[in-house]
Amino acid sequence: MMKSLTHSIHFAFAIGFGLSLLVATGQSEAKANERHTIVIDGKFDDWKEIKTGVTDPADDVIDTDGREADHKPEPRDHEDVDILEFKVTHDADNLYCYIRTKGVIGRTQKGKEAKNEKGYIPDAGRYYITVAIDVDNDDETGYWLHEGGTLPTSPGYD
């Protein structure tokens, strides 16, 4: 639960189903005088006035195949989860996140091969982005983000 509108929030961004990119782990101040209501209508004009929170260079996507804390992710070439820009804003009731990628978020990718020994088709699936928030700024509460290959492993997401 957010304590106040000026409460610090930690953000981590992970991409699932085989790819991952941690765009930022940092603090962002949500201030009452920076409120913006965003209309969810498929148009992005209302984001023009919102400052970019994070930019990320293209072509730096990594896999999410590892499940161990010491997993070293491999580079992957997948434009649908290659984050280029991230913005965040809020109004009195909602938190809004804007994520621009090199490709199309949520596009289904068909695999070219037969099922592997684990029972799934490599490279097939829907690629998506998860936004995790540490609302109480306490690493002892919440959970660690590593499952799915989030890099670096990051604690305390509620």
C-alpha positions as CSV (number, residue, x, y, z in Angstrom):
1,M,0.0,0.0,0.0
2,M,1.4,3.4,-1.0
3,K,2.0,5.5,2.2
4,S,1.8,8.9,0.4
5,L,2.0,10.4,-3.0
6,T,5.7,11.3,-2.4
7,H,6.6,7.8,-1.3
8,S,9.6,6.3,-3.1
9,I,8.8,3.4,-5.3
10,H,11.3,0.8,-6.7
11,F,10.6,-0.5,-10.2
12,A,11.9,-3.5,-12.0
13,F,10.8,-4.6,-15.4
14,A,10.9,-8.2,-16.5
15,I,9.9,-9.9,-19.7
16,G,8.6,-13.4,-19.6
17,F,8.3,-16.6,-21.7
18,G,12.0,-16.9,-22.6
19,L,13.4,-13.4,-22.7
20,S,14.2,-10.8,-20.1
21,L,15.5,-7.3,-19.7
22,L,15.9,-5.3,-16.5
23,V,15.4,-1.8,-17.6
24,A,15.9,-0.1,-14.3
25,T,16.0,-0.6,-10.6
26,G,15.8,2.9,-9.1
27,Q,13.7,5.3,-7.2
28,S,11.0,7.4,-8.7
29,E,9.2,10.1,-6.8
30,A,5.4,10.2,-7.5
31,K,4.5,13.8,-6.7
32,A,0.9,15.2,-6.4
33,N,1.6,18.1,-8.7
34,E,2.7,15.7,-11.5
35,R,-0.7,13.9,-11.8
36,H,-1.9,12.9,-15.2
37,T,-4.9,10.8,-16.1
38,I,-4.3,8.6,-19.1
39,V,-7.1,7.4,-21.3
40,I,-6.7,3.8,-22.3
41,D,-7.9,4.1,-25.9
42,G,-5.0,2.8,-28.1
43,K,-3.8,6.3,-28.7
44,F,-0.7,7.6,-26.9
45,D,-1.1,11.4,-27.4
46,D,-1.7,11.9,-23.7
47,W,1.8,10.6,-22.9
48,K,3.5,13.4,-24.8
49,E,3.7,15.6,-21.8
50,I,5.0,12.9,-19.5
51,K,8.8,12.9,-19.0
52,T,10.6,9.8,-20.0
53,G,11.7,7.9,-16.9
54,V,14.1,5.5,-18.5
55,T,15.6,5.0,-22.0
56,D,17.3,1.8,-22.9
57,P,19.5,1.1,-26.0
58,A,18.2,-1.3,-28.6
59,D,19.4,-4.9,-29.0
60,D,20.2,-5.8,-25.4
61,V,17.5,-8.5,-24.7
62,I,18.5,-11.5,-22.6
63,D,17.0,-14.9,-22.0
64,T,14.9,-16.0,-19.0
65,D,15.8,-19.7,-19.1
66,G,17.7,-19.7,-15.8
67,R,16.2,-20.5,-12.5
68,E,19.3,-20.2,-10.3
69,A,20.6,-17.0,-8.6
70,D,24.0,-17.4,-10.4
71,H,22.5,-17.9,-13.8
72,K,24.3,-15.9,-16.5
73,P,21.7,-15.0,-19.2
74,E,22.4,-15.3,-22.8
75,P,21.7,-12.5,-25.3
76,R,18.5,-13.0,-27.4
77,D,17.3,-11.2,-30.6
78,H,13.6,-10.5,-30.1
79,E,12.4,-7.0,-30.9
80,D,9.0,-7.5,-29.2
81,V,10.5,-7.3,-25.8
82,D,13.4,-5.0,-26.6
83,I,12.4,-2.0,-24.4
84,L,13.5,1.4,-25.7
85,E,11.5,3.8,-23.4
86,F,9.6,3.7,-20.1
87,K,7.4,6.3,-18.5
88,V,5.2,6.3,-15.4
89,T,2.5,8.6,-14.1
90,H,-0.5,8.5,-11.9
91,D,-3.8,10.2,-10.9
92,A,-5.7,9.9,-7.7
93,D,-6.8,6.3,-8.4
94,N,-4.4,4.7,-10.9
95,L,-0.7,4.1,-11.7
96,Y,0.0,4.2,-15.5
97,C,3.0,2.7,-17.2
98,Y,4.1,3.4,-20.8
99,I,6.6,1.1,-22.4
100,R,7.8,1.5,-25.9
101,T,9.6,-1.5,-27.5
102,K,11.4,-2.0,-30.8
103,G,8.7,-4.5,-31.8
104,V,5.1,-5.2,-30.7
105,I,4.4,-6.1,-27.0
106,G,2.1,-9.2,-26.7
107,R,2.6,-10.5,-30.2
108,T,2.4,-14.3,-30.4
109,Q,5.4,-15.9,-32.0
110,K,5.1,-19.2,-33.7
111,G,7.9,-21.8,-33.2
112,K,9.7,-23.2,-36.2
113,E,10.6,-26.5,-34.6
114,A,8.8,-29.6,-33.1
115,K,8.3,-29.9,-29.4
116,N,11.5,-30.4,-27.4
117,E,12.1,-32.9,-24.6
118,K,10.4,-30.5,-22.1
119,G,7.2,-30.6,-24.2
120,Y,7.1,-27.2,-25.7
121,I,8.1,-25.6,-29.0
122,P,11.2,-23.5,-28.7
123,D,10.8,-19.8,-29.5
124,A,7.0,-20.1,-29.5
125,G,4.8,-18.1,-27.1
126,R,3.5,-14.7,-26.2
127,Y,6.1,-12.3,-25.0
128,Y,4.9,-9.9,-22.4
129,I,6.2,-7.3,-19.9
130,T,5.6,-7.4,-16.1
131,V,6.0,-4.3,-13.9
132,A,6.9,-5.1,-10.3
133,I,6.7,-2.5,-7.5
134,D,8.2,-2.4,-4.0
135,V,5.5,-0.3,-2.3
136,D,7.0,-0.3,1.2
137,N,10.7,0.2,0.3
138,D,11.5,-2.9,2.5
139,D,13.6,-5.7,1.0
140,E,12.5,-8.0,3.8
141,T,8.8,-8.0,2.6
142,G,7.4,-9.1,-0.7
143,Y,9.4,-11.5,-2.9
144,W,12.6,-11.7,-4.9
145,L,12.5,-11.3,-8.7
146,H,14.7,-13.9,-10.3
147,E,12.3,-16.6,-11.5
148,G,12.2,-16.1,-15.2
149,G,15.7,-14.8,-15.5
150,T,15.3,-11.3,-14.2
151,L,18.8,-9.7,-14.0
152,P,20.0,-8.7,-11.6
153,T,18.1,-10.6,-8.9
154,S,16.2,-8.0,-7.0
155,P,14.4,-8.2,-3.6
156,G,11.3,-7.0,-1.9
157,Y,8.6,-6.6,-4.6
158,D,5.2,-6.6,-3.0
